[in-house]
Amino acid sequence: METDSSVPGNHNMEEGGPPGHGAPAHGQAMRAMVVFGIGSRVYALPVGDVHECIPAPALSPLPVELPHLPGWFWLGGVRVPVIDLAVLMGLRAPVALQASDLLYRPLLLCPVAGMGGGMGPAGAQAATPWVALLVDRVVDVMQVRADAIMPVGIDRGAGDCIVGEIERGGEPPAIVMEMDGVLRHSERHRLAGLMAREEERAALWATDGARDV
């Protein structure tokens, strides 16, 4: 699967990004942030919340219709649910996504604790250790001082996922989010249940042990 110009080369975020925004003074605590865009707004997630940036593949539908969950895809042998962050945050009306709509929209692959609890076929644990956040573009991986994350100066319409904002020189500030607010414990449990139902549905249709596609 090839990347495009909006996806910085399947970048593994855990490796850390370039300092790029000034070397830290001695003793200052630094945080690496993944900066991305949704519409005209710019957001940031801590690198610890984002494992990798990948191109969006074709998606398979979930067993129920939820506007912010356009589908899932295979990552190795695991189904990964996709969350359309723009729809979840109320920045864009939900629409049915076609394959062409995903060509230039990258995914932020995020490890999520507490996604277990569902049981797949033959009693196998159907834990989903990943979710993927669908965004419009990935802008940068930048290092910022921990004390540079200022109280947010916008409407907290997205709830607890917004924790502050960071200045970016002459560019618009980035609104800082955290995954614990994007996907709360109850939502993780519900999403795990949906993926377990998908495992069960696939098992009913499988023949001779063939995996669904």
C-alpha positions as CSV (number, residue, x, y, z in Angstrom):
1,M,0.0,0.0,0.0
2,E,1.6,3.2,-1.2
3,T,1.5,6.5,0.7
4,D,0.6,9.9,-0.6
5,S,1.9,13.3,0.1
6,S,-0.5,13.8,3.0
7,V,0.9,10.8,4.9
8,P,4.5,11.2,6.1
9,G,5.7,7.8,5.0
10,N,4.0,5.4,7.4
11,H,5.9,7.2,10.1
12,N,6.3,5.3,13.3
13,M,5.5,7.9,15.9
14,E,7.1,6.0,18.8
15,E,10.5,6.7,17.2
16,G,9.9,10.4,18.0
17,G,9.9,13.3,15.6
18,P,12.5,15.9,14.6
19,P,13.2,18.6,17.2
20,G,12.6,21.3,14.5
21,H,11.0,23.9,16.8
22,G,14.0,24.9,18.8
23,A,16.3,22.9,21.1
24,P,15.1,22.7,24.7
25,A,16.9,24.5,27.4
26,H,18.7,22.4,29.9
27,G,16.2,20.8,32.4
28,Q,13.1,21.7,30.5
29,A,10.6,18.8,30.1
30,M,9.6,18.2,26.5
31,R,6.6,16.5,24.9
32,A,6.5,15.2,21.4
33,M,3.2,16.0,19.6
34,V,1.6,14.7,16.4
35,V,0.0,17.7,14.7
36,F,-2.8,17.1,12.3
37,G,-5.7,18.9,10.6
38,I,-9.4,18.5,10.4
39,G,-11.0,21.1,8.1
40,S,-9.6,24.5,8.9
41,R,-8.6,23.5,12.5
42,V,-5.3,22.1,13.7
43,Y,-5.0,19.6,16.5
44,A,-2.3,17.7,18.3
45,L,-2.1,14.4,20.1
46,P,0.8,13.2,22.3
47,V,3.1,10.8,20.5
48,G,2.4,8.3,23.2
49,D,-1.2,8.2,22.0
50,V,-0.3,7.6,18.3
51,H,1.7,4.6,17.2
52,E,1.8,5.2,13.4
53,C,0.5,7.3,10.6
54,I,-0.8,5.1,7.7
55,P,-2.8,5.6,4.5
56,A,-6.5,4.8,4.8
57,P,-7.3,1.5,3.1
58,A,-10.7,0.4,1.8
59,L,-13.1,-0.2,4.8
60,S,-15.5,-3.0,5.6
61,P,-18.8,-1.9,7.3
62,L,-19.6,-2.5,10.9
63,P,-22.6,-4.6,11.9
64,V,-24.5,-1.4,13.1
65,E,-24.6,2.1,11.5
66,L,-23.0,4.7,13.7
67,P,-22.2,8.0,11.9
68,H,-18.7,8.4,13.4
69,L,-17.7,4.8,12.7
70,P,-17.3,4.4,8.9
71,G,-15.9,0.8,9.2
72,W,-12.9,-1.3,9.9
73,F,-9.9,-2.8,8.2
74,W,-7.4,-5.7,8.7
75,L,-4.1,-5.0,10.4
76,G,-2.3,-8.3,10.3
77,G,-4.9,-10.7,11.9
78,V,-6.8,-8.0,13.8
79,R,-9.8,-5.9,12.8
80,V,-9.1,-2.2,13.5
81,P,-12.2,0.0,13.8
82,V,-12.0,3.5,12.3
83,I,-13.3,6.6,13.9
84,D,-14.0,9.6,11.7
85,L,-12.8,12.3,14.1
86,A,-14.4,15.2,12.2
87,V,-17.9,13.5,12.6
88,L,-17.2,12.5,16.3
89,M,-16.4,16.1,17.2
90,G,-19.3,17.6,15.3
91,L,-17.1,19.4,12.8
92,R,-18.6,17.7,9.7
93,A,-21.9,16.1,8.9
94,P,-21.8,12.3,8.6
95,V,-21.8,11.0,5.0
96,A,-21.3,7.5,3.6
97,L,-17.6,7.3,2.7
98,Q,-16.5,5.9,-0.7
99,A,-13.1,4.5,-1.4
100,S,-12.2,7.7,-3.3
101,D,-13.0,9.8,-0.2
102,L,-10.2,8.0,1.7
103,L,-7.4,8.4,-0.9
104,Y,-5.9,11.5,0.7
105,R,-7.1,11.1,4.3
106,P,-4.6,9.4,6.6
107,L,-5.2,7.3,9.7
108,L,-3.6,7.8,13.1
109,L,-3.2,4.3,14.5
110,C,-3.7,4.5,18.2
111,P,-3.1,1.7,20.9
112,V,-6.1,1.6,23.2
113,A,-6.2,-0.1,26.5
114,G,-9.4,-1.6,27.8
115,M,-10.7,-2.8,24.5
116,G,-11.0,-6.4,25.5
117,G,-14.0,-8.2,27.0
118,G,-15.6,-9.4,23.8
119,M,-15.4,-13.1,22.8
120,G,-14.9,-14.1,19.2
121,P,-15.5,-17.4,17.4
122,A,-14.8,-20.6,19.3
123,G,-14.5,-18.6,22.5
124,A,-11.3,-16.8,21.4
125,Q,-10.7,-13.4,23.0
126,A,-11.8,-10.7,20.5
127,A,-9.7,-7.9,22.0
128,T,-9.0,-5.0,19.7
129,P,-5.7,-3.3,20.8
130,W,-6.0,-0.6,18.1
131,V,-8.3,2.1,16.8
132,A,-7.6,4.3,13.9
133,L,-8.5,8.0,13.8
134,L,-9.5,9.3,10.3
135,V,-8.2,12.9,9.9
136,D,-7.8,15.2,6.9
137,R,-4.0,15.6,7.0
138,V,-0.9,15.1,9.1
139,V,1.1,18.3,9.5
140,D,4.1,17.6,11.7
141,V,5.7,15.8,14.6
142,M,7.0,18.5,16.9
143,Q,8.6,18.8,20.3
144,V,7.1,21.3,22.7
145,R,7.9,22.2,26.3
146,A,5.4,20.7,28.7
147,D,4.8,24.2,30.2
148,A,4.0,25.5,26.7
149,I,0.6,23.7,26.6
150,M,-1.7,26.6,27.5
151,P,-5.3,26.4,28.7
152,V,-7.6,26.1,25.7
153,G,-9.1,29.3,24.5
154,I,-12.0,27.8,22.4
155,D,-15.3,26.3,23.1
156,R,-14.8,22.9,24.7
157,G,-17.5,21.4,22.4
158,A,-15.5,18.2,22.0
159,G,-15.7,17.5,25.7
160,D,-12.9,16.1,27.8
161,C,-10.7,15.2,24.9
162,I,-9.4,18.8,24.6
163,V,-6.9,19.6,27.2
164,G,-5.1,22.8,25.9
165,E,-3.4,24.4,23.0
166,I,0.1,25.1,21.8
167,E,1.5,28.0,19.8
168,R,3.1,27.3,16.4
169,G,5.0,30.5,15.7
170,G,3.1,32.4,13.0
171,E,0.8,29.4,12.3
172,P,-2.6,28.9,14.0
173,P,-2.3,27.2,17.4
174,A,-2.8,23.5,17.7
175,I,-5.6,22.3,19.9
176,V,-4.2,19.5,22.2
177,M,-6.3,16.3,22.6
178,E,-5.8,13.1,24.6
179,M,-7.1,9.7,23.7
180,D,-8.6,9.1,27.1
181,G,-11.1,11.8,26.3
182,V,-11.6,10.9,22.6
183,L,-12.6,7.3,23.6
184,R,-14.0,7.0,27.1
185,H,-14.0,3.7,29.0
186,S,-17.7,3.0,28.3
187,E,-17.1,3.8,24.6
188,R,-14.1,1.4,24.5
189,H,-16.3,-1.3,26.0
190,R,-19.1,-0.7,23.4
191,L,-16.6,-0.6,20.5
192,A,-15.1,-3.9,21.7
193,G,-18.5,-5.4,21.8
194,L,-19.2,-4.3,18.2
195,M,-16.0,-5.8,17.0
196,A,-16.8,-9.1,18.8
197,R,-20.2,-9.2,17.1
198,E,-18.4,-8.7,13.8
199,E,-16.2,-11.7,14.7
200,E,-19.3,-13.8,15.5
201,R,-21.0,-12.8,12.2
202,A,-17.9,-13.7,10.2
203,A,-17.8,-17.1,11.9
204,L,-21.3,-17.8,10.8
205,W,-20.4,-17.1,7.1
206,A,-17.0,-18.8,7.1
207,T,-16.7,-22.1,5.4
208,D,-13.9,-24.6,5.7
209,G,-12.1,-22.2,8.0
210,A,-11.9,-19.5,5.4
211,R,-11.5,-15.9,6.7
212,D,-13.8,-13.2,5.6
213,V,-12.5,-10.5,3.4
